[in-house]
């Protein structure tokens, strides 16, 4: 790595002030600080000096997402071969290869569009490139159906970066999770691509892998079947993730591995994560007890994007609560609202997307009241002095 470091040091003067490539300084700085921890320190203000910065934090989140991404690729191929009735004759690598080739273009489009806009925005404003899209770039492809067209995905990525992040001031200033905004954009703009029986299984053969399925083929998700009034019994495929669904949301095991990584590194808040499950479990138990839902209370945890949202999206440090008490309230609201939407509104069988969006909306208010309460308590202890 010393060769790379020496090479960067050699070309760096070209990108500094008065250098011939000064106009591209933000791009060079973005790549350099991604590869190496910056050796500069803050000149003013109160700062905590640490080797980990936001780029390293984002990198850990991406690593935590890899198990869900890899399993999602396998499951895409698995569902295609299963629907065609040729699963028994296909090898592991054929199944995985089909899913890999189906998912990879979505990841590439997401990063090219999102990072391209961020690079252009940084150049236009003369600022450093912000690193928040490192996570959003992989989150967005994982929370959409495999049948989502690439041009729609590109539009969703552009919308989320411009209107849900940059317009608020960039990374750290956005109110809403950009990945959630991208999914909501697709859900409300192109509902037929995000819902229905035909969107969850890749129907075309890719480079000779997989099978071309007939147009009449349907592959409803378990949540979709429940929304139609069907009783869906529990089976282990709901835990392993071998069911139709969004690319990265089906495997509870892969998501749990990511949760362990996030909690072990201290990046995600266990308070938020736990309270999402507590809130969802409590409301699900109430609905089950009153006969309003045919699903057992823990059934919600292994279906749809509940576990994925609780682990990777509700815990977003920018758009979630920052006070310790607020994290409990914030997570509880998200879990409870997700189950309420699932049970009481058949038009939105998922629920987690809208619940997290609403949680992002009220998070600043929750923190405000927690802080004001703490100030009031301290004033009382001090005799209002």
RAUR-V652142 format. One record per backbone hydrogen bond with DSSP energy under -0.5 kcal/mol. CO is the residue of the C=O (numbers start at 1). NH is the residue of the N-H. If there is no record, write none. Layout:
CO;NH, CO;NH
This chain:
1;5, 2;6, 3;7, 4;8, 5;9, 6;10, 7;11, 8;12, 9;13, 11;14, 11;15, 12;15, 12;16, 13;16, 14;21, 16;19, 19;22, 21;24, 22;25, 24;28, 25;29, 26;30, 26;129, 27;31, 28;32, 29;33, 30;34, 31;35, 32;36, 45;47, 47;49, 48;50, 53;57, 54;58, 55;59, 56;60, 57;61, 58;62, 59;63, 60;64, 61;65, 62;66, 63;66, 63;67, 65;69, 66;70, 67;71, 68;72, 69;73, 70;74, 71;75, 72;76, 73;77, 74;78, 75;79, 76;80, 77;81, 78;82, 79;83, 80;84, 81;85, 81;86, 81;87, 82;85, 86;89, 87;90, 91;95, 92;96, 93;97, 94;98, 95;99, 96;100, 97;101, 98;102, 99;103, 100;104, 101;105, 103;106, 103;107, 104;108, 105;109, 106;110, 107;111, 108;112, 109;113, 110;114, 111;115, 111;116, 112;116, 113;117, 114;118, 115;119, 116;120, 117;121, 118;122, 119;123, 120;124, 121;125, 122;126, 122;127, 131;134, 132;135, 132;136, 133;137, 135;138, 135;139, 136;140, 138;142, 139;143, 140;143, 141;144, 142;248, 144;247, 145;148, 149;153, 150;154, 151;155, 152;156, 153;157, 154;158, 155;159, 156;160, 157;161, 158;162, 159;163, 159;164, 160;164, 161;165, 161;166, 162;167, 165;168, 165;169, 165;170, 166;169, 170;173, 170;174, 177;181, 178;182, 179;183, 180;184, 181;185, 182;186, 183;187, 184;188, 185;189, 186;190, 190;193, 190;194, 191;194, 191;195, 197;219, 199;147, 200;245, 203;213, 205;207, 206;209, 209;206, 211;213, 214;217, 221;225, 222;226, 223;227, 224;228, 225;230, 226;229, 230;232, 231;233, 235;238, 236;239, 236;240, 237;241, 237;242, 239;252, 239;253, 241;243, 246;249, 246;250, 250;252, 251;255, 252;256, 253;257, 254;258, 255;259, 256;260, 257;261, 258;262, 259;263, 260;264, 261;265, 262;267, 262;268, 263;266, 268;270, 269;273, 270;274, 271;275, 272;276, 273;277, 274;278, 275;279, 276;280, 277;281, 278;282, 279;283, 280;284, 281;285, 282;286, 283;287, 284;288, 285;289, 286;290, 287;292, 287;293, 288;291, 296;299, 296;300, 297;300, 298;301, 298;302, 299;302, 300;303, 301;307, 303;306, 305;309, 306;310, 307;311, 308;312, 308;313, 309;313, 309;314, 313;316, 316;320, 323;327, 324;328, 325;328, 325;329, 326;330, 327;331, 328;332, 329;333, 330;334, 331;335, 332;336, 333;337, 334;338, 335;339, 336;340, 337;341, 338;342, 339;343, 340;344, 341;345, 345;348, 346;349, 351;355, 352;356, 353;357, 354;358, 355;359, 356;360, 357;361, 358;362, 359;363, 360;364, 362;366, 363;367, 364;368, 365;369, 366;370, 367;371, 368;372, 369;373, 370;374, 371;375, 372;376, 373;377, 374;378, 375;379, 376;380, 377;381, 378;382, 379;384, 380;383, 382;385
